[in-house]
Amino acid sequence: MNTLESQNDRQSDELAAKVSRLKHIAFDIENETKEHNRFLETMRFDFNTARSFLGGSSRHLGNVMSSGRGDRRAMCYIAGAIILAFLFLYYVVSSFRTK
């Protein structure tokens, strides 16, 4: 009879240890979930900010393109200068990578 009680106590202690581990795992999952939700909320805010910024930029670009001929010519020069600047930077960066 004493053997059965000791075996029962041992199994009870093992079960308590397993339940405790599961409890800690559940708390870790909860903390990780909360952290990911905060991260996703921050990303949503950042994307909304970027969307509003790009929307305003595209409206402004549309206004510039729909205005007079002189503004279109200036816009083409600016776009060409930006493209040339990117090409130059690409050339410089790629030449440093090959060294």
Backbone as XML, in Angstrom:
<?xml version="1.0"?>
<chain id="A" units="angstrom">
  <residue number="1" name="MET">
    <atom name="N" x="0.821" y="-1.191" z="0.000"/>
    <atom name="CA" x="0.000" y="0.000" z="0.000"/>
    <atom name="C" x="0.866" y="1.255" z="0.000"/>
  </residue>
  <residue number="2" name="ASN">
    <atom name="N" x="1.944" y="1.222" z="0.746"/>
    <atom name="CA" x="2.858" y="2.350" z="0.843"/>
    <atom name="C" x="3.510" y="2.617" z="-0.516"/>
  </residue>
  <residue number="3" name="THR">
    <atom name="N" x="3.753" y="1.553" z="-1.262"/>
    <atom name="CA" x="4.348" y="1.687" z="-2.581"/>
    <atom name="C" x="3.400" y="2.417" z="-3.528"/>
  </residue>
  <residue number="4" name="LEU">
    <atom name="N" x="2.121" y="2.066" z="-3.442"/>
    <atom name="CA" x="1.142" y="2.737" z="-4.288"/>
    <atom name="C" x="1.042" y="4.225" z="-3.962"/>
  </residue>
  <residue number="5" name="GLU">
    <atom name="N" x="1.093" y="4.565" z="-2.673"/>
    <atom name="CA" x="1.030" y="5.975" z="-2.276"/>
    <atom name="C" x="2.257" y="6.744" z="-2.759"/>
  </residue>
  <residue number="6" name="SER">
    <atom name="N" x="3.420" y="6.160" z="-2.643"/>
    <atom name="CA" x="4.634" y="6.838" z="-3.097"/>
    <atom name="C" x="4.631" y="6.988" z="-4.619"/>
  </residue>
  <residue number="7" name="GLN">
    <atom name="N" x="4.145" y="5.967" z="-5.304"/>
    <atom name="CA" x="4.051" y="6.050" z="-6.765"/>
    <atom name="C" x="3.037" y="7.123" z="-7.164"/>
  </residue>
  <residue number="8" name="ASN">
    <atom name="N" x="1.927" y="7.170" z="-6.442"/>
    <atom name="CA" x="0.893" y="8.178" z="-6.716"/>
    <atom name="C" x="1.439" y="9.580" z="-6.444"/>
  </residue>
  <residue number="9" name="ASP">
    <atom name="N" x="2.173" y="9.758" z="-5.356"/>
    <atom name="CA" x="2.769" y="11.060" z="-5.033"/>
    <atom name="C" x="3.779" y="11.484" z="-6.094"/>
  </residue>
  <residue number="10" name="ARG">
    <atom name="N" x="4.585" y="10.523" z="-6.552"/>
    <atom name="CA" x="5.583" y="10.824" z="-7.587"/>
    <atom name="C" x="4.905" y="11.256" z="-8.885"/>
  </residue>
  <residue number="11" name="GLN">
    <atom name="N" x="3.876" y="10.536" z="-9.296"/>
    <atom name="CA" x="3.148" y="10.892" z="-10.513"/>
    <atom name="C" x="2.414" y="12.220" z="-10.356"/>
  </residue>
  <residue number="12" name="SER">
    <atom name="N" x="1.927" y="12.470" z="-9.151"/>
    <atom name="CA" x="1.275" y="13.753" z="-8.881"/>
    <atom name="C" x="2.278" y="14.906" z="-8.993"/>
  </residue>
  <residue number="13" name="ASP">
    <atom name="N" x="3.475" y="14.699" z="-8.465"/>
    <atom name="CA" x="4.517" y="15.726" z="-8.570"/>
    <atom name="C" x="4.936" y="15.939" z="-10.023"/>
  </residue>
  <residue number="14" name="GLU">
    <atom name="N" x="5.046" y="14.850" z="-10.791"/>
    <atom name="CA" x="5.392" y="14.966" z="-12.218"/>
    <atom name="C" x="4.318" y="15.737" z="-12.965"/>
  </residue>
  <residue number="15" name="LEU">
    <atom name="N" x="3.057" y="15.434" z="-12.656"/>
    <atom name="CA" x="1.949" y="16.138" z="-13.303"/>
    <atom name="C" x="1.956" y="17.622" z="-12.945"/>
  </residue>
  <residue number="16" name="ALA">
    <atom name="N" x="2.246" y="17.924" z="-11.678"/>
    <atom name="CA" x="2.310" y="19.324" z="-11.246"/>
    <atom name="C" x="3.438" y="20.056" z="-11.979"/>
  </residue>
  <residue number="17" name="ALA">
    <atom name="N" x="4.561" y="19.377" z="-12.166"/>
    <atom name="CA" x="5.682" y="19.999" z="-12.879"/>
    <atom name="C" x="5.316" y="20.256" z="-14.333"/>
  </residue>
  <residue number="18" name="LYS">
    <atom name="N" x="4.632" y="19.297" z="-14.965"/>
    <atom name="CA" x="4.208" y="19.474" z="-16.360"/>
    <atom name="C" x="3.202" y="20.600" z="-16.489"/>
  </residue>
  <residue number="19" name="VAL">
    <atom name="N" x="2.264" y="20.684" z="-15.548"/>
    <atom name="CA" x="1.280" y="21.770" z="-15.572"/>
    <atom name="C" x="1.969" y="23.113" z="-15.398"/>
  </residue>
  <residue number="20" name="SER">
    <atom name="N" x="2.958" y="23.159" z="-14.512"/>
    <atom name="CA" x="3.707" y="24.400" z="-14.298"/>
    <atom name="C" x="4.447" y="24.817" z="-15.570"/>
  </residue>
  <residue number="21" name="ARG">
    <atom name="N" x="5.059" y="23.850" z="-16.255"/>
    <atom name="CA" x="5.752" y="24.170" z="-17.515"/>
    <atom name="C" x="4.773" y="24.682" z="-18.565"/>
  </residue>
  <residue number="22" name="LEU">
    <atom name="N" x="3.608" y="24.019" z="-18.646"/>
    <atom name="CA" x="2.600" y="24.475" z="-19.610"/>
    <atom name="C" x="2.107" y="25.883" z="-19.285"/>
  </residue>
  <residue number="23" name="LYS">
    <atom name="N" x="1.996" y="26.175" z="-17.991"/>
    <atom name="CA" x="1.571" y="27.516" z="-17.576"/>
    <atom name="C" x="2.597" y="28.556" z="-18.010"/>
  </residue>
  <residue number="24" name="HIS">
    <atom name="N" x="3.883" y="28.253" z="-17.818"/>
    <atom name="CA" x="4.943" y="29.182" z="-18.235"/>
    <atom name="C" x="4.956" y="29.343" z="-19.757"/>
  </residue>
  <residue number="25" name="ILE">
    <atom name="N" x="4.742" y="28.255" z="-20.476"/>
    <atom name="CA" x="4.702" y="28.330" z="-21.942"/>
    <atom name="C" x="3.530" y="29.193" z="-22.389"/>
  </residue>
  <residue number="26" name="ALA">
    <atom name="N" x="2.372" y="29.023" z="-21.738"/>
    <atom name="CA" x="1.201" y="29.826" z="-22.086"/>
    <atom name="C" x="1.464" y="31.309" z="-21.829"/>
  </residue>
  <residue number="27" name="PHE">
    <atom name="N" x="2.123" y="31.639" z="-20.709"/>
    <atom name="CA" x="2.459" y="33.042" z="-20.425"/>
    <atom name="C" x="3.446" y="33.580" z="-21.455"/>
  </residue>
  <residue number="28" name="ASP">
    <atom name="N" x="4.420" y="32.760" z="-21.845"/>
    <atom name="CA" x="5.377" y="33.196" z="-22.865"/>
    <atom name="C" x="4.683" y="33.448" z="-24.196"/>
  </residue>
  <residue number="29" name="ILE">
    <atom name="N" x="3.744" y="32.583" z="-24.565"/>
    <atom name="CA" x="2.992" y="32.772" z="-25.809"/>
    <atom name="C" x="2.170" y="34.053" z="-25.730"/>
  </residue>
  <residue number="30" name="GLU">
    <atom name="N" x="1.564" y="34.300" z="-24.573"/>
    <atom name="CA" x="0.772" y="35.524" z="-24.406"/>
    <atom name="C" x="1.648" y="36.766" z="-24.551"/>
  </residue>
  <residue number="31" name="ASN">
    <atom name="N" x="2.808" y="36.759" z="-23.905"/>
    <atom name="CA" x="3.720" y="37.910" z="-23.991"/>
    <atom name="C" x="4.208" y="38.117" z="-25.423"/>
  </residue>
  <residue number="32" name="GLU">
    <atom name="N" x="4.549" y="37.015" z="-26.088"/>
    <atom name="CA" x="5.014" y="37.110" z="-27.478"/>
    <atom name="C" x="3.906" y="37.653" z="-28.381"/>
  </residue>
  <residue number="33" name="THR">
    <atom name="N" x="2.689" y="37.212" z="-28.157"/>
    <atom name="CA" x="1.557" y="37.690" z="-28.953"/>
    <atom name="C" x="1.327" y="39.181" z="-28.739"/>
  </residue>
  <residue number="34" name="LYS">
    <atom name="N" x="1.397" y="39.613" z="-27.497"/>
    <atom name="CA" x="1.224" y="41.045" z="-27.217"/>
    <atom name="C" x="2.321" y="41.867" z="-27.883"/>
  </residue>
  <residue number="35" name="GLU">
    <atom name="N" x="3.547" y="41.366" z="-27.837"/>
    <atom name="CA" x="4.661" y="42.080" z="-28.468"/>
    <atom name="C" x="4.472" y="42.165" z="-29.984"/>
  </residue>
  <residue number="36" name="HIS">
    <atom name="N" x="4.060" y="41.073" z="-30.599"/>
    <atom name="CA" x="3.817" y="41.094" z="-32.045"/>
    <atom name="C" x="2.661" y="42.016" z="-32.407"/>
  </residue>
  <residue number="37" name="ASN">
    <atom name="N" x="1.623" y="42.040" z="-31.586"/>
    <atom name="CA" x="0.498" y="42.940" z="-31.856"/>
    <atom name="C" x="0.930" y="44.397" z="-31.781"/>
  </residue>
  <residue number="38" name="ARG">
    <atom name="N" x="1.781" y="44.747" z="-30.805"/>
    <atom name="CA" x="2.295" y="46.120" z="-30.733"/>
    <atom name="C" x="3.131" y="46.450" z="-31.967"/>
  </residue>
  <residue number="39" name="PHE">
    <atom name="N" x="3.948" y="45.487" z="-32.396"/>
    <atom name="CA" x="4.766" y="45.689" z="-33.588"/>
    <atom name="C" x="3.892" y="45.897" z="-34.826"/>
  </residue>
  <residue number="40" name="LEU">
    <atom name="N" x="2.856" y="45.068" z="-34.965"/>
    <atom name="CA" x="1.953" y="45.208" z="-36.120"/>
    <atom name="C" x="1.181" y="46.519" z="-36.075"/>
  </residue>
  <residue number="41" name="GLU">
    <atom name="N" x="0.807" y="46.961" z="-34.892"/>
    <atom name="CA" x="0.107" y="48.244" z="-34.773"/>
    <atom name="C" x="1.025" y="49.389" z="-35.193"/>
  </residue>
  <residue number="42" name="THR">
    <atom name="N" x="2.290" y="49.306" z="-34.816"/>
    <atom name="CA" x="3.262" y="50.320" z="-35.223"/>
    <atom name="C" x="3.442" y="50.307" z="-36.736"/>
  </residue>
  <residue number="43" name="MET">
    <atom name="N" x="3.513" y="49.108" z="-37.318"/>
    <atom name="CA" x="3.658" y="49.004" z="-38.775"/>
    <atom name="C" x="2.431" y="49.575" z="-39.483"/>
  </residue>
  <residue number="44" name="ARG">
    <atom name="N" x="1.236" y="49.316" z="-38.935"/>
    <atom name="CA" x="0.014" y="49.853" z="-39.548"/>
    <atom name="C" x="0.061" y="51.377" z="-39.546"/>
  </residue>
  <residue number="45" name="PHE">
    <atom name="N" x="0.491" y="51.952" z="-38.430"/>
    <atom name="CA" x="0.606" y="53.409" z="-38.346"/>
    <atom name="C" x="1.616" y="53.926" z="-39.367"/>
  </residue>
  <residue number="46" name="ASP">
    <atom name="N" x="2.757" y="53.244" z="-39.488"/>
    <atom name="CA" x="3.783" y="53.662" z="-40.444"/>
    <atom name="C" x="3.276" y="53.568" z="-41.879"/>
  </residue>
  <residue number="47" name="PHE">
    <atom name="N" x="2.562" y="52.488" z="-42.195"/>
    <atom name="CA" x="2.031" y="52.346" z="-43.546"/>
    <atom name="C" x="0.960" y="53.394" z="-43.840"/>
  </residue>
  <residue number="48" name="ASN">
    <atom name="N" x="0.131" y="53.703" z="-42.850"/>
    <atom name="CA" x="-0.877" y="54.750" z="-43.063"/>
    <atom name="C" x="-0.214" y="56.100" z="-43.293"/>
  </residue>
  <residue number="49" name="THR">
    <atom name="N" x="0.847" y="56.375" z="-42.553"/>
    <atom name="CA" x="1.576" y="57.623" z="-42.745"/>
    <atom name="C" x="2.197" y="57.671" z="-44.140"/>
  </residue>
  <residue number="50" name="ALA">
    <atom name="N" x="2.815" y="56.565" z="-44.551"/>
    <atom name="CA" x="3.433" y="56.518" z="-45.883"/>
    <atom name="C" x="2.372" y="56.654" z="-46.968"/>
  </residue>
  <residue number="51" name="ARG">
    <atom name="N" x="1.217" y="56.015" z="-46.771"/>
    <atom name="CA" x="0.151" y="56.105" z="-47.775"/>
    <atom name="C" x="-0.348" y="57.544" z="-47.912"/>
  </residue>
  <residue number="52" name="SER">
    <atom name="N" x="-0.532" y="58.227" z="-46.790"/>
    <atom name="CA" x="-1.002" y="59.609" z="-46.877"/>
    <atom name="C" x="0.065" y="60.501" z="-47.512"/>
  </residue>
  <residue number="53" name="PHE">
    <atom name="N" x="1.331" y="60.249" z="-47.204"/>
    <atom name="CA" x="2.423" y="61.023" z="-47.797"/>
    <atom name="C" x="2.470" y="60.799" z="-49.309"/>
  </residue>
  <residue number="54" name="LEU">
    <atom name="N" x="2.388" y="59.536" z="-49.734"/>
    <atom name="CA" x="2.421" y="59.247" z="-51.172"/>
    <atom name="C" x="1.186" y="59.774" z="-51.886"/>
  </residue>
  <residue number="55" name="GLY">
    <atom name="N" x="0.030" y="59.724" z="-51.202"/>
    <atom name="CA" x="-1.179" y="60.277" z="-51.802"/>
    <atom name="C" x="-1.053" y="61.769" z="-52.031"/>
  </residue>
  <residue number="56" name="GLY">
    <atom name="N" x="-0.511" y="62.482" z="-51.042"/>
    <atom name="CA" x="-0.305" y="63.918" z="-51.192"/>
    <atom name="C" x="0.704" y="64.223" z="-52.280"/>
  </residue>
  <residue number="57" name="SER">
    <atom name="N" x="1.763" y="63.412" z="-52.355"/>
    <atom name="CA" x="2.771" y="63.625" z="-53.393"/>
    <atom name="C" x="2.204" y="63.390" z="-54.782"/>
  </residue>
  <residue number="58" name="SER">
    <atom name="N" x="1.400" y="62.340" z="-54.929"/>
    <atom name="CA" x="0.831" y="62.064" z="-56.253"/>
    <atom name="C" x="-0.177" y="63.142" z="-56.648"/>
  </residue>
  <residue number="59" name="ARG">
    <atom name="N" x="-0.927" y="63.659" z="-55.692"/>
    <atom name="CA" x="-1.844" y="64.767" z="-56.016"/>
    <atom name="C" x="-1.054" y="66.003" z="-56.442"/>
  </residue>
  <residue number="60" name="HIS">
    <atom name="N" x="0.023" y="66.279" z="-55.728"/>
    <atom name="CA" x="0.861" y="67.430" z="-56.069"/>
    <atom name="C" x="1.495" y="67.233" z="-57.450"/>
  </residue>
  <residue number="61" name="LEU">
    <atom name="N" x="1.964" y="66.041" z="-57.722"/>
    <atom name="CA" x="2.546" y="65.749" z="-59.029"/>
    <atom name="C" x="1.499" y="65.913" z="-60.130"/>
  </residue>
  <residue number="62" name="GLY">
    <atom name="N" x="0.284" y="65.459" z="-59.865"/>
    <atom name="CA" x="-0.801" y="65.639" z="-60.836"/>
    <atom name="C" x="-1.105" y="67.104" z="-61.087"/>
  </residue>
  <residue number="63" name="ASN">
    <atom name="N" x="-1.083" y="67.909" z="-60.019"/>
    <atom name="CA" x="-1.312" y="69.344" z="-60.173"/>
    <atom name="C" x="-0.213" y="69.991" z="-61.006"/>
  </residue>
  <residue number="64" name="VAL">
    <atom name="N" x="1.035" y="69.579" z="-60.774"/>
    <atom name="CA" x="2.154" y="70.148" z="-61.524"/>
    <atom name="C" x="2.058" y="69.749" z="-62.990"/>
  </residue>
  <residue number="65" name="MET">
    <atom name="N" x="1.726" y="68.482" z="-63.236"/>
    <atom name="CA" x="1.660" y="68.012" z="-64.621"/>
    <atom name="C" x="0.475" y="68.618" z="-65.375"/>
  </residue>
  <residue number="66" name="SER">
    <atom name="N" x="-0.589" y="68.948" z="-64.669"/>
    <atom name="CA" x="-1.737" y="69.533" z="-65.357"/>
    <atom name="C" x="-1.603" y="71.036" z="-65.542"/>
  </residue>
  <residue number="67" name="SER">
    <atom name="N" x="-0.599" y="71.646" z="-64.945"/>
    <atom name="CA" x="-0.419" y="73.088" z="-65.111"/>
    <atom name="C" x="0.273" y="73.373" z="-66.447"/>
  </residue>
  <residue number="68" name="GLY">
    <atom name="N" x="0.734" y="74.564" z="-66.655"/>
    <atom name="CA" x="1.249" y="75.036" z="-67.942"/>
    <atom name="C" x="2.449" y="74.278" z="-68.472"/>
  </residue>
  <residue number="69" name="ARG">
    <atom name="N" x="2.805" y="74.601" z="-69.717"/>
    <atom name="CA" x="3.882" y="73.922" z="-70.430"/>
    <atom name="C" x="5.242" y="74.142" z="-69.770"/>
  </residue>
  <residue number="70" name="GLY">
    <atom name="N" x="5.500" y="75.318" z="-69.250"/>
    <atom name="CA" x="6.777" y="75.621" z="-68.603"/>
    <atom name="C" x="7.013" y="74.726" z="-67.390"/>
  </residue>
  <residue number="71" name="ASP">
    <atom name="N" x="5.948" y="74.447" z="-66.646"/>
    <atom name="CA" x="6.076" y="73.580" z="-65.487"/>
    <atom name="C" x="6.376" y="72.143" z="-65.915"/>
  </residue>
  <residue number="72" name="ARG">
    <atom name="N" x="5.812" y="71.714" z="-67.022"/>
    <atom name="CA" x="6.085" y="70.359" z="-67.516"/>
    <atom name="C" x="7.552" y="70.214" z="-67.909"/>
  </residue>
  <residue number="73" name="ARG">
    <atom name="N" x="8.059" y="71.232" z="-68.561"/>
    <atom name="CA" x="9.461" y="71.175" z="-68.974"/>
    <atom name="C" x="10.371" y="71.117" z="-67.745"/>
  </residue>
  <residue number="74" name="ALA">
    <atom name="N" x="10.082" y="71.934" z="-66.741"/>
    <atom name="CA" x="10.873" y="71.914" z="-65.512"/>
    <atom name="C" x="10.760" y="70.559" z="-64.824"/>
  </residue>
  <residue number="75" name="MET">
    <atom name="N" x="9.567" y="69.984" z="-64.832"/>
    <atom name="CA" x="9.368" y="68.679" z="-64.206"/>
    <atom name="C" x="10.169" y="67.605" z="-64.936"/>
  </residue>
  <residue number="76" name="CYS">
    <atom name="N" x="10.226" y="67.662" z="-66.246"/>
    <atom name="CA" x="11.015" y="66.696" z="-67.021"/>
    <atom name="C" x="12.501" y="66.847" z="-66.716"/>
  </residue>
  <residue number="77" name="TYR">
    <atom name="N" x="12.983" y="68.073" z="-66.593"/>
    <atom name="CA" x="14.378" y="68.295" z="-66.237"/>
    <atom name="C" x="14.688" y="67.731" z="-64.845"/>
  </residue>
  <residue number="78" name="ILE">
    <atom name="N" x="13.792" y="67.978" z="-63.915"/>
    <atom name="CA" x="13.998" y="67.478" z="-62.550"/>
    <atom name="C" x="14.002" y="65.952" z="-62.542"/>
  </residue>
  <residue number="79" name="ALA">
    <atom name="N" x="13.045" y="65.331" z="-63.250"/>
    <atom name="CA" x="12.986" y="63.869" z="-63.309"/>
    <atom name="C" x="14.255" y="63.310" z="-63.955"/>
  </residue>
  <residue number="80" name="GLY">
    <atom name="N" x="14.719" y="63.939" z="-65.013"/>
    <atom name="CA" x="15.952" y="63.495" z="-65.660"/>
    <atom name="C" x="17.156" y="63.622" z="-64.746"/>
  </residue>
  <residue number="81" name="ALA">
    <atom name="N" x="17.214" y="64.714" z="-63.989"/>
    <atom name="CA" x="18.324" y="64.906" z="-63.057"/>
    <atom name="C" x="18.293" y="63.854" z="-61.954"/>
  </residue>
  <residue number="82" name="ILE">
    <atom name="N" x="17.119" y="63.523" z="-61.478"/>
    <atom name="CA" x="17.002" y="62.495" z="-60.434"/>
    <atom name="C" x="17.447" y="61.142" z="-60.972"/>
  </residue>
  <residue number="83" name="ILE">
    <atom name="N" x="17.031" y="60.806" z="-62.183"/>
    <atom name="CA" x="17.425" y="59.535" z="-62.790"/>
    <atom name="C" x="18.936" y="59.480" z="-62.987"/>
  </residue>
  <residue number="84" name="LEU">
    <atom name="N" x="19.515" y="60.563" z="-63.473"/>
    <atom name="CA" x="20.969" y="60.599" z="-63.647"/>
    <atom name="C" x="21.700" y="60.482" z="-62.311"/>
  </residue>
  <residue number="85" name="ALA">
    <atom name="N" x="21.166" y="61.109" z="-61.278"/>
    <atom name="CA" x="21.785" y="61.017" z="-59.954"/>
    <atom name="C" x="21.753" y="59.578" z="-59.446"/>
  </residue>
  <residue number="86" name="PHE">
    <atom name="N" x="20.626" y="58.886" z="-59.637"/>
    <atom name="CA" x="20.552" y="57.482" z="-59.216"/>
    <atom name="C" x="21.518" y="56.616" z="-60.016"/>
  </residue>
  <residue number="87" name="LEU">
    <atom name="N" x="21.617" y="56.850" z="-61.297"/>
    <atom name="CA" x="22.552" y="56.079" z="-62.114"/>
    <atom name="C" x="23.993" y="56.319" z="-61.675"/>
  </residue>
  <residue number="88" name="PHE">
    <atom name="N" x="24.312" y="57.564" z="-61.372"/>
    <atom name="CA" x="25.658" y="57.887" z="-60.899"/>
    <atom name="C" x="25.946" y="57.196" z="-59.571"/>
  </residue>
  <residue number="89" name="LEU">
    <atom name="N" x="24.992" y="57.262" z="-58.645"/>
    <atom name="CA" x="25.176" y="56.604" z="-57.355"/>
    <atom name="C" x="25.298" y="55.094" z="-57.512"/>
  </residue>
  <residue number="90" name="TYR">
    <atom name="N" x="24.526" y="54.516" z="-58.414"/>
    <atom name="CA" x="24.623" y="53.078" z="-58.672"/>
    <atom name="C" x="26.011" y="52.729" z="-59.192"/>
  </residue>
  <residue number="91" name="TYR">
    <atom name="N" x="26.531" y="53.540" z="-60.100"/>
    <atom name="CA" x="27.870" y="53.303" z="-60.651"/>
    <atom name="C" x="28.928" y="53.387" z="-59.550"/>
  </residue>
  <residue number="92" name="VAL">
    <atom name="N" x="28.818" y="54.395" z="-58.686"/>
    <atom name="CA" x="29.798" y="54.577" z="-57.623"/>
    <atom name="C" x="29.739" y="53.416" z="-56.641"/>
  </residue>
  <residue number="93" name="VAL">
    <atom name="N" x="28.546" y="53.021" z="-56.228"/>
    <atom name="CA" x="28.401" y="51.927" z="-55.273"/>
    <atom name="C" x="28.896" y="50.623" z="-55.880"/>
  </residue>
  <residue number="94" name="SER">
    <atom name="N" x="28.544" y="50.370" z="-57.134"/>
    <atom name="CA" x="28.976" y="49.112" z="-57.775"/>
    <atom name="C" x="30.494" y="49.092" z="-57.980"/>
  </residue>
  <residue number="95" name="SER">
    <atom name="N" x="31.114" y="50.233" z="-58.216"/>
    <atom name="CA" x="32.567" y="50.244" z="-58.389"/>
    <atom name="C" x="33.268" y="49.975" z="-57.058"/>
  </residue>
  <residue number="96" name="PHE">
    <atom name="N" x="32.675" y="50.385" z="-55.933"/>
    <atom name="CA" x="33.266" y="50.087" z="-54.628"/>
    <atom name="C" x="33.101" y="48.616" z="-54.265"/>
  </residue>
  <residue number="97" name="ARG">
    <atom name="N" x="32.036" y="47.993" z="-54.723"/>
    <atom name="CA" x="31.801" y="46.584" z="-54.416"/>
    <atom name="C" x="32.784" y="45.679" z="-55.144"/>
  </residue>
  <residue number="98" name="THR">
    <atom name="N" x="33.187" y="46.065" z="-56.334"/>
    <atom name="CA" x="34.086" y="45.217" z="-57.124"/>
    <atom name="C" x="35.523" y="45.283" z="-56.635"/>
  </residue>
  <residue number="99" name="LYS">
    <atom name="N" x="35.862" y="46.267" z="-55.823"/>
    <atom name="CA" x="37.250" y="46.409" z="-55.357"/>
    <atom name="C" x="37.555" y="45.463" z="-54.248"/>
  </residue>
</chain>
